[in-house]
Amino acid sequence: MSNRAERHRLPQHPVRTDYALAEVELSPDGSLATLFLDGVESSALDLNQPDYLEFEYMQQMRELIDSRFLAEQPLHVLHLGAAGCAFPRALEASRPNSRQLAVEIDGALARLAREWFDLPTSPRLRIRVGEARQALDTTHATWDVVVRDAFSNRDVPTRLRTAECAVRAQHVLTPEGIYLLNSIASAGIRRVGEEARALFAAFDHVIAITDPAVVRGRHFGNIVLAASMQAFNIADVRRRVHRLPLPTTVLTEDDLHRRAEGARLLQDRDLGPGQ
């Protein structure tokens, strides 16, 4: 599809979905379409370059994947949270013939993402309407990568942060598979310790990537956690993320074990109604 044709399909005014008010804003040159949900940046897609990723945390996730798997190796990827499907679209561009499933709770948004953006078609990318934890608990497939990138009221749903959720993710991954999580420091840097403790209940190896200023508590931002039963090549991960445009730091297993000490272990039994 041409850039002009894709731009023509984008909404000119805010659109109400099942859960949010969606708007799409084009960059001055018309190449980058950014999806906002209730005024918050949710996805950014380059209409000319499908493999381009605007958001730093997605760039970091891709480097973690590329550090583990061979270049252009097709992968089976489960995305818990979809929005505009920028990350699945970029993975398909760099790893053709991958099989991806994106789970999105907002049915109207899932339909509109297909309508607005030039996304890979099924079976390369399937979009399923549903709740992310339920989809994880009921999948019968085995995945190379599971990506948790779901938010409700600007925070990660509690059901996606429990030890049982981490255990389930570990069960559906291949032996060398990776569980990638987008966490946010707006909930406090201690959230990293809570997330790490839940992950260590299920995985042998856990690392994290973020802006050094986030670790020091100077500002809020995204924190990417990665968990696997196979050790990460820390030296290679560091080389890769240090090539990215913005400053990054890698928190090792030792760093995260220290942060997990004394942090609460969130479990399903702690969930309240509606969580």
C-alpha contacts under 8 A as a table, 3 or more apart, distances in Angstrom:
res1	aa1	res2	aa2	distance
1	M	5	A	6.49
1	M	6	E	6.65
1	M	118	D	7.08
2	S	5	A	5.18
2	S	6	E	6.26
3	N	6	E	5.20
3	N	7	R	6.15
3	N	31	S	7.64
3	N	47	L	5.85
3	N	48	N	6.35
4	R	7	R	5.14
4	R	8	H	6.24
5	A	8	H	5.11
5	A	9	R	6.71
6	E	9	R	5.30
6	E	10	L	6.88
6	E	47	L	7.32
6	E	116	W	7.07
6	E	117	F	6.67
6	E	118	D	7.00
7	R	10	L	5.39
7	R	30	G	7.72
9	R	115	E	7.20
9	R	116	W	5.39
9	R	117	F	7.84
10	L	24	V	6.97
10	L	116	W	5.19
10	L	117	F	7.73
11	P	14	P	7.17
11	P	15	V	7.56
11	P	23	E	7.31
11	P	24	V	6.56
11	P	116	W	7.59
12	Q	24	V	7.67
13	H	23	E	6.70
14	P	21	L	6.40
14	P	22	A	5.54
14	P	23	E	4.68
14	P	24	V	7.66
15	V	21	L	5.75
15	V	22	A	5.11
15	V	23	E	6.41
16	R	19	Y	7.76
16	R	20	A	6.08
16	R	21	L	4.58
16	R	22	A	6.07
17	T	20	A	5.34
17	T	21	L	6.06
17	T	22	A	6.73
17	T	106	D	7.12
17	T	107	G	7.86
17	T	108	A	5.16
17	T	109	L	5.76
18	D	106	D	5.59
18	D	107	G	6.64
18	D	108	A	5.71
18	D	109	L	7.25
19	Y	106	D	6.13
20	A	37	L	5.81
20	A	38	D	5.67
21	L	36	F	7.96
21	L	37	L	5.56
21	L	38	D	5.01
21	L	39	G	7.79
22	A	35	L	6.90
22	A	36	F	5.63
22	A	37	L	4.73
22	A	38	D	6.45
22	A	39	G	7.92
23	E	35	L	5.79
23	E	36	F	5.12
23	E	37	L	6.66
23	E	39	G	7.85
24	V	33	A	6.28
24	V	34	T	5.45
24	V	35	L	4.56
24	V	36	F	6.18
25	E	33	A	5.65
25	E	34	T	5.20
25	E	35	L	6.61
25	E	36	F	7.80
26	L	29	D	7.80
26	L	30	G	5.41
26	L	31	S	6.95
26	L	32	L	5.65
26	L	33	A	4.63
26	L	34	T	6.41
27	S	30	G	5.08
27	S	31	S	6.20
27	S	32	L	5.22
27	S	33	A	6.57
27	S	34	T	7.99
28	P	31	S	7.86
29	D	32	L	7.80
30	G	33	A	7.52
31	S	46	D	5.59
31	S	47	L	5.28
31	S	48	N	6.28
32	L	44	A	6.66
32	L	45	L	5.68
32	L	46	D	4.39
32	L	47	L	6.05
33	A	44	A	5.58
33	A	45	L	5.27
33	A	46	D	6.28
33	A	47	L	7.05
34	T	41	E	6.90
34	T	42	S	7.45
34	T	43	S	5.72
34	T	44	A	4.20
34	T	45	L	6.44
35	L	41	E	6.08
35	L	42	S	5.57
35	L	43	S	5.06
35	L	44	A	6.12
35	L	84	G	6.86
36	F	39	G	5.31
36	F	40	V	5.07
36	F	41	E	4.51
36	F	42	S	5.38
36	F	43	S	7.20
37	L	40	V	5.25
37	L	41	E	6.56
37	L	42	S	6.22
41	E	44	A	7.87
42	S	83	A	6.73
42	S	84	G	7.42
43	S	83	A	6.68
43	S	84	G	5.42
43	S	85	C	7.19
43	S	86	A	5.93
44	A	53	L	7.32
44	A	54	E	6.09
44	A	55	F	7.33
44	A	84	G	7.57
44	A	86	A	6.22
45	L	50	P	7.16
45	L	52	Y	7.36
45	L	53	L	7.16
45	L	54	E	7.45
45	L	84	G	7.93
45	L	86	A	5.59
46	D	49	Q	5.32
46	D	50	P	6.09
46	D	52	Y	6.21
46	D	53	L	7.71
47	L	50	P	6.71
47	L	118	D	7.99
49	Q	52	Y	5.50
50	P	89	R	6.23
50	P	90	A	5.35
50	P	93	A	5.95
51	D	89	R	7.02
51	D	90	A	3.97
51	D	91	L	6.80
51	D	92	E	7.79
51	D	93	A	5.18
51	D	94	S	6.15
52	Y	90	A	6.29
53	L	56	E	7.64
53	L	58	M	6.51
53	L	59	Q	6.09
53	L	86	A	7.29
53	L	87	F	7.28
53	L	90	A	6.92
54	E	58	M	7.71
54	E	59	Q	7.60
55	F	58	M	5.51
55	F	59	Q	6.53
56	E	59	Q	5.02
56	E	60	Q	6.26
56	E	246	L	7.63
57	Y	60	Q	4.99
57	Y	61	M	6.22
57	Y	182	N	7.35
57	Y	210	T	7.76
57	Y	222	N	6.39
57	Y	223	I	7.21
57	Y	224	V	6.36
58	M	61	M	4.96
58	M	62	R	6.21
58	M	87	F	6.73
59	Q	62	R	5.20
59	Q	63	E	6.36
59	Q	244	L	7.70
60	Q	63	E	5.12
60	Q	64	L	6.39
60	Q	209	I	7.24
60	Q	224	V	7.35
60	Q	241	V	6.28
61	M	64	L	5.14
61	M	65	I	6.38
61	M	180	L	6.94
61	M	224	V	7.07
62	R	65	I	5.03
62	R	66	D	6.07
62	R	91	L	7.85
63	E	66	D	4.98
63	E	67	S	5.99
63	E	237	V	7.07
63	E	240	R	6.20
63	E	241	V	6.65
64	L	67	S	5.10
64	L	68	R	6.50
64	L	226	A	7.89
64	L	237	V	6.45
65	I	68	R	5.30
65	I	69	F	6.09
65	I	178	I	7.71
66	D	69	F	5.37
66	D	70	L	6.76
66	D	71	A	6.57
67	S	70	L	7.89
67	S	233	N	7.40
67	S	236	D	6.66
67	S	237	V	6.31
67	S	240	R	7.92
68	R	232	F	7.56
68	R	233	N	7.98
69	F	73	Q	6.76
70	L	73	Q	5.38
71	A	95	R	7.55
72	E	94	S	6.03
72	E	95	R	4.35
72	E	96	P	6.81
73	Q	95	R	5.86
73	Q	96	P	7.88
73	Q	98	S	7.93
74	P	95	R	5.23
74	P	96	P	6.10
74	P	97	N	5.59
74	P	98	S	4.25
74	P	99	R	7.46
75	L	95	R	7.33
75	L	97	N	7.91
75	L	98	S	4.73
75	L	99	R	6.27
75	L	100	Q	7.77
75	L	143	W	7.88
75	L	144	D	6.04
75	L	145	V	7.57
76	H	98	S	5.94
76	H	99	R	4.85
76	H	100	Q	5.64
76	H	142	T	7.73
76	H	143	W	5.11
76	H	144	D	5.27
76	H	145	V	6.62
77	V	98	S	7.76
77	V	99	R	6.49
77	V	100	Q	4.71
77	V	101	L	6.43
77	V	143	W	5.70
77	V	144	D	5.95
77	V	145	V	4.80
77	V	146	V	5.78
77	V	147	V	7.51
78	L	100	Q	5.89
78	L	101	L	5.01
78	L	102	A	6.05
78	L	103	V	7.84
78	L	143	W	6.64
78	L	145	V	6.37
78	L	146	V	4.75
78	L	147	V	6.18
79	H	82	A	6.54
79	H	88	P	7.86
79	H	100	Q	7.52
79	H	101	L	6.08
79	H	102	A	4.50
79	H	103	V	6.05
79	H	146	V	5.96
79	H	147	V	4.75
79	H	148	R	6.27
79	H	149	D	7.26
80	L	102	A	6.27
80	L	103	V	5.26
80	L	104	E	7.18
80	L	132	A	5.11
80	L	133	R	7.74
80	L	136	L	7.80
80	L	146	V	7.45
80	L	147	V	5.87
80	L	148	R	4.80
80	L	149	D	5.88
80	L	150	A	6.16
81	G	102	A	6.47
81	G	103	V	5.36
81	G	104	E	5.11
81	G	105	I	7.54
81	G	132	A	6.63
81	G	148	R	6.59
81	G	149	D	5.13
81	G	150	A	4.42
81	G	151	F	7.71
82	A	85	C	5.09
82	A	102	A	5.45
82	A	103	V	5.93
82	A	104	E	5.19
82	A	110	A	7.69
82	A	127	I	7.84
82	A	149	D	7.48
82	A	150	A	7.53
83	A	104	E	6.74
83	A	109	L	6.75
83	A	110	A	6.90
83	A	113	A	7.20
84	G	109	L	7.97
84	G	110	A	7.76
84	G	113	A	5.29
84	G	117	F	7.64
85	C	88	P	5.44
85	C	89	R	6.08
85	C	102	A	7.65
85	C	113	A	7.42
85	C	119	L	7.53
86	A	89	R	5.20
86	A	90	A	6.25
87	F	90	A	5.17
87	F	91	L	6.20
88	P	91	L	5.10
88	P	92	E	6.18
88	P	100	Q	7.05
88	P	102	A	7.77
88	P	125	L	7.36
89	R	92	E	5.28
89	R	93	A	6.38
89	R	119	L	6.05
89	R	120	P	6.48
90	A	93	A	5.07
90	A	94	S	6.40
91	L	94	S	5.24
91	L	95	R	5.63
91	L	96	P	7.83
91	L	98	S	7.95
92	E	95	R	4.96
92	E	96	P	5.07
92	E	97	N	6.95
92	E	98	S	6.13
92	E	120	P	7.31
92	E	124	R	7.52
93	A	96	P	5.89
95	R	98	S	6.10
97	N	124	R	6.28
98	S	124	R	5.90
99	R	123	P	6.33
99	R	124	R	4.65
99	R	125	L	6.19
100	Q	123	P	7.56
100	Q	124	R	5.86
100	Q	125	L	4.75
100	Q	126	R	6.27
101	L	125	L	5.77
101	L	126	R	4.81
101	L	127	I	5.86
101	L	128	R	7.13
102	A	125	L	7.28
102	A	126	R	6.20
102	A	127	I	4.78
102	A	128	R	6.16
103	V	127	I	5.89
103	V	128	R	4.88
103	V	129	V	5.84
103	V	130	G	6.06
103	V	131	E	7.14
103	V	132	A	6.02
103	V	135	A	7.25
104	E	107	G	6.91
104	E	109	L	7.93
104	E	110	A	6.36
104	E	127	I	7.09
104	E	128	R	6.25
104	E	129	V	5.02
104	E	130	G	5.75
104	E	131	E	6.85
104	E	132	A	7.09
105	I	129	V	5.34
105	I	130	G	4.57
105	I	131	E	5.09
105	I	132	A	7.15
106	D	109	L	5.28
106	D	110	A	6.25
106	D	129	V	6.69
106	D	130	G	7.64
107	G	110	A	5.10
107	G	111	R	6.34
107	G	129	V	5.44
107	G	130	G	7.85
108	A	111	R	5.18
108	A	112	L	6.13
109	L	112	L	4.98
109	L	113	A	5.95
110	A	113	A	5.28
110	A	114	R	6.66
110	A	127	I	6.83
110	A	128	R	7.85
110	A	129	V	7.01
111	R	114	R	5.42
111	R	115	E	6.39
112	L	115	E	4.75
112	L	116	W	5.84
113	A	116	W	5.24
113	A	117	F	5.73
114	R	117	F	5.68
114	R	118	D	6.97
114	R	119	L	6.34
115	E	118	D	7.85
119	L	125	L	7.73
120	P	124	R	6.04
120	P	125	L	5.49
121	T	124	R	5.76
121	T	125	L	5.46
121	T	126	R	7.00
122	S	125	L	4.87
122	S	126	R	5.06
123	P	126	R	5.95
130	G	134	Q	7.53
130	G	135	A	6.83
131	E	134	Q	5.50
131	E	135	A	6.24
132	A	135	A	5.09
132	A	136	L	6.23
132	A	150	A	7.73
132	A	160	L	7.83
133	R	136	L	5.01
133	R	137	D	6.08
133	R	159	R	6.59
133	R	160	L	6.21
133	R	165	C	7.28
134	Q	137	D	5.05
134	Q	138	T	6.14
135	A	138	T	5.30
135	A	139	T	5.95
136	L	139	T	5.54
136	L	168	R	7.12
136	L	169	A	7.05
137	D	168	R	6.56
139	T	172	V	7.78
140	H	172	V	7.78
141	A	172	V	6.86
142	T	172	V	5.04
142	T	173	L	5.55
142	T	174	T	6.24
143	W	146	V	6.65
143	W	172	V	6.09
143	W	173	L	4.79
143	W	174	T	5.95
143	W	177	G	7.03
144	D	173	L	5.75
144	D	174	T	5.53
144	D	176	E	7.33
144	D	177	G	4.55
144	D	178	I	6.54
145	V	173	L	6.79
145	V	177	G	5.55
145	V	178	I	4.95
145	V	179	Y	5.86
145	V	180	L	7.34
146	V	169	A	7.08
146	V	173	L	7.40
146	V	178	I	6.51
146	V	179	Y	4.87
146	V	180	L	6.15
147	V	179	Y	6.05
147	V	180	L	4.75
147	V	181	L	5.91
147	V	182	N	7.99
148	R	160	L	7.86
148	R	179	Y	7.70
148	R	180	L	6.13
148	R	181	L	4.69
148	R	182	N	6.20
149	D	181	L	6.31
149	D	182	N	5.30
149	D	183	S	7.97
150	A	156	V	6.05
150	A	157	P	7.28
150	A	182	N	8.00
151	F	154	R	5.65
151	F	155	D	5.11
151	F	156	V	4.54
151	F	157	P	6.09
152	S	155	D	5.42
152	S	156	V	6.16
152	S	157	P	5.97
155	D	184	I	7.53
155	D	187	A	7.64
156	V	160	L	6.89
156	V	161	R	7.37
156	V	183	S	7.14
157	P	160	L	5.57
157	P	161	R	7.07
157	P	275	Q	7.02
158	T	161	R	5.22
158	T	162	T	6.86
158	T	271	L	7.26
158	T	275	Q	5.98
159	R	162	T	6.00
159	R	165	C	7.11
159	R	268	D	6.97
159	R	271	L	7.29
159	R	275	Q	6.08
160	L	165	C	5.86
161	R	165	C	6.55
161	R	166	A	7.48
161	R	195	E	6.51
161	R	198	A	7.20
161	R	266	L	7.00
162	T	165	C	5.23
162	T	166	A	6.60
162	T	198	A	6.03
162	T	265	L	7.48
162	T	266	L	4.87
162	T	267	Q	4.76
162	T	268	D	6.04
163	A	166	A	5.11
163	A	167	V	6.21
163	A	197	R	7.91
163	A	198	A	4.34
163	A	199	L	6.57
163	A	201	A	6.23
163	A	202	A	7.18
163	A	265	L	7.01
163	A	266	L	6.21
163	A	267	Q	5.46
163	A	268	D	7.55
164	E	167	V	4.96
164	E	168	R	6.15
164	E	267	Q	6.44
164	E	268	D	6.55
165	C	168	R	5.15
165	C	169	A	6.27
166	A	169	A	5.07
166	A	170	Q	6.25
166	A	198	A	6.52
166	A	199	L	5.62
166	A	201	A	7.57
166	A	202	A	5.87
166	A	203	F	7.95
167	V	170	Q	5.11
167	V	171	H	6.29
167	V	199	L	7.81
167	V	201	A	7.26
167	V	202	A	4.78
167	V	203	F	7.76
168	R	171	H	5.04
168	R	172	V	6.52
169	A	172	V	5.45
169	A	173	L	6.46
169	A	179	Y	6.88
170	Q	173	L	5.41
170	Q	179	Y	7.48
170	Q	202	A	6.45
170	Q	203	F	6.81
170	Q	228	S	7.55
170	Q	229	M	7.93
173	L	176	E	7.67
173	L	177	G	5.16
173	L	178	I	7.13
173	L	179	Y	7.87
174	T	177	G	4.75
175	P	229	M	6.53
175	P	230	Q	7.19
176	E	228	S	6.87
176	E	229	M	6.61
176	E	230	Q	5.60
177	G	228	S	6.16
177	G	229	M	7.54
177	G	230	Q	7.81
178	I	226	A	6.55
178	I	227	A	5.75
178	I	228	S	4.98
179	Y	226	A	5.61
179	Y	227	A	5.08
179	Y	228	S	6.36
180	L	224	V	6.94
180	L	225	L	5.82
180	L	226	A	4.67
180	L	227	A	6.66
181	L	224	V	5.61
181	L	225	L	5.08
181	L	226	A	6.39
182	N	222	N	6.59
182	N	223	I	5.99
182	N	224	V	4.91
182	N	225	L	6.66
183	S	192	V	7.74
183	S	222	N	5.75
183	S	223	I	4.98
183	S	224	V	6.10
183	S	225	L	7.32
184	I	187	A	6.46
184	I	191	R	7.99
184	I	220	F	7.30
184	I	221	G	5.71
184	I	222	N	4.51
184	I	223	I	5.59
185	A	188	G	5.00
185	A	189	I	5.20
185	A	191	R	7.01
185	A	192	V	7.83
185	A	214	V	6.94
185	A	220	F	5.07
185	A	221	G	5.39
185	A	222	N	6.23
185	A	223	I	6.82
186	S	189	I	7.65
186	S	220	F	5.13
186	S	221	G	6.73
187	A	190	R	7.92
187	A	191	R	6.38
188	G	191	R	5.71
189	I	192	V	5.79
189	I	193	G	7.75
189	I	214	V	7.62
189	I	215	V	6.86
189	I	217	G	6.91
190	R	193	G	5.27
190	R	194	E	6.69
190	R	259	R	7.44
190	R	263	A	7.72
191	R	194	E	5.03
191	R	195	E	6.08
192	V	195	E	5.09
192	V	196	A	5.95
192	V	223	I	7.93
192	V	256	L	7.76
192	V	259	R	7.17
192	V	260	A	7.74
193	G	196	A	5.03
193	G	197	R	6.07
193	G	256	L	6.60
193	G	257	H	7.88
193	G	258	R	7.98
193	G	259	R	4.53
193	G	260	A	4.16
193	G	261	E	7.43
193	G	263	A	5.77
194	E	197	R	5.22
194	E	198	A	6.43
194	E	260	A	6.12
194	E	263	A	5.31
194	E	264	R	5.92
194	E	265	L	6.42
194	E	266	L	7.34
195	E	198	A	5.33
195	E	199	L	6.27
195	E	260	A	7.92
196	A	199	L	4.98
196	A	200	F	6.02
196	A	206	V	7.14
196	A	256	L	6.18
196	A	257	H	7.35
196	A	259	R	7.62
196	A	260	A	5.77
197	R	200	F	5.18
197	R	201	A	6.42
197	R	257	H	7.58
197	R	260	A	4.90
197	R	261	E	7.69
197	R	263	A	6.95
197	R	264	R	7.59
197	R	265	L	6.14
198	A	201	A	5.28
198	A	202	A	7.20
198	A	265	L	5.95
198	A	266	L	6.76
199	L	202	A	5.44
199	L	203	F	5.85
199	L	206	V	7.06
199	L	227	A	6.80
200	F	203	F	5.10
200	F	204	D	6.36
200	F	205	H	7.27
200	F	206	V	6.95
203	F	206	V	7.03
203	F	227	A	6.13
203	F	228	S	5.63
203	F	229	M	5.39
204	D	227	A	7.67
204	D	228	S	6.46
204	D	229	M	5.01
204	D	230	Q	7.22
204	D	231	A	7.74
205	H	227	A	5.62
205	H	228	S	5.36
205	H	229	M	5.92
205	H	230	Q	6.63
205	H	231	A	5.72
205	H	232	F	7.33
205	H	253	E	6.61
206	V	225	L	7.07
206	V	226	A	5.60
206	V	227	A	4.36
206	V	228	S	6.60
206	V	252	T	7.38
206	V	253	E	5.58
206	V	256	L	7.44
207	I	225	L	5.81
207	I	226	A	5.39
207	I	227	A	6.64
207	I	250	V	7.13
207	I	251	L	5.62
207	I	252	T	5.03
207	I	253	E	5.50
207	I	256	L	6.99
208	A	223	I	6.80
208	A	224	V	5.42
208	A	225	L	4.21
208	A	226	A	6.02
208	A	250	V	5.73
208	A	251	L	4.94
208	A	252	T	6.85
208	A	256	L	7.92
209	I	223	I	5.95
209	I	224	V	5.13
209	I	225	L	6.48
209	I	248	T	6.67
209	I	249	T	5.72
209	I	250	V	4.66
209	I	251	L	6.18
210	T	214	V	6.83
210	T	215	V	7.41
210	T	221	G	7.83
210	T	222	N	6.54
210	T	223	I	4.87
210	T	224	V	6.36
210	T	248	T	5.42
210	T	249	T	5.63
210	T	250	V	6.85
211	D	214	V	5.33
211	D	215	V	6.88
211	D	221	G	7.53
211	D	222	N	7.99
211	D	223	I	7.81
211	D	246	L	7.75
211	D	247	P	5.75
211	D	248	T	4.57
211	D	249	T	5.97
212	P	215	V	5.17
212	P	216	R	6.40
212	P	247	P	6.90
212	P	248	T	5.93
212	P	249	T	5.52
213	A	216	R	5.04
213	A	217	G	6.19
213	A	218	R	5.22
213	A	219	H	6.26
214	V	217	G	5.00
214	V	218	R	5.85
214	V	219	H	5.38
214	V	220	F	5.72
214	V	221	G	6.16
215	V	218	R	7.68
217	G	220	F	7.22
228	S	231	A	6.89
228	S	232	F	7.88
232	F	237	V	7.75
233	N	236	D	5.42
233	N	237	V	6.17
234	I	237	V	5.00
234	I	238	R	6.02
234	I	252	T	7.78
235	A	238	R	5.20
235	A	239	R	6.27
236	D	239	R	5.09
236	D	240	R	6.19
237	V	240	R	5.16
237	V	241	V	6.19
238	R	241	V	5.39
238	R	242	H	5.92
238	R	249	T	7.76
238	R	250	V	6.65
239	R	242	H	5.36
239	R	243	R	6.62
240	R	243	R	5.50
240	R	244	L	7.25
241	V	244	L	5.32
241	V	248	T	6.58
242	H	245	P	7.93
242	H	247	P	7.00
242	H	248	T	6.31
244	L	247	P	7.49
244	L	248	T	7.99
251	L	254	D	7.96
251	L	255	D	5.62
251	L	256	L	6.59
252	T	255	D	5.10
252	T	256	L	6.29
253	E	256	L	5.10
253	E	257	H	5.97
254	D	257	H	5.08
254	D	258	R	6.31
255	D	258	R	5.37
255	D	259	R	6.44
256	L	259	R	4.91
256	L	260	A	5.95
257	H	260	A	4.98
257	H	261	E	6.30
258	R	261	E	5.34
259	R	262	G	7.76
259	R	263	A	7.26
260	A	263	A	5.17
266	L	270	D	6.67
267	Q	270	D	5.46
267	Q	271	L	7.29
268	D	271	L	5.46
271	L	275	Q	5.67
272	G	275	Q	5.53
